[in-house]
């Protein structure tokens, strides 16, 4: 088991903040990339359209590419 139900409930209610290794563990159990979980933390899935999610991921891709090009 990755985490207890109590811990997951505390995450969902915003009472706990997971570490990056914990996010990776949770993502593995869910069968998604850890970045997906992190991105979804910045989107309200109840009201976000697929287009809004796509725009957020596009922005992340653009900014990541800019960071990589600066470090070379």
Buried (B, 14 or more C-beta within 10 A) or exposed (E): EEBEEEBBEBBEEEEBEBEEEBBBBBBEEEEEEBEBBBBBEEBEEEEBEEEEBEEBBEEBEEEEEEEEEEEE
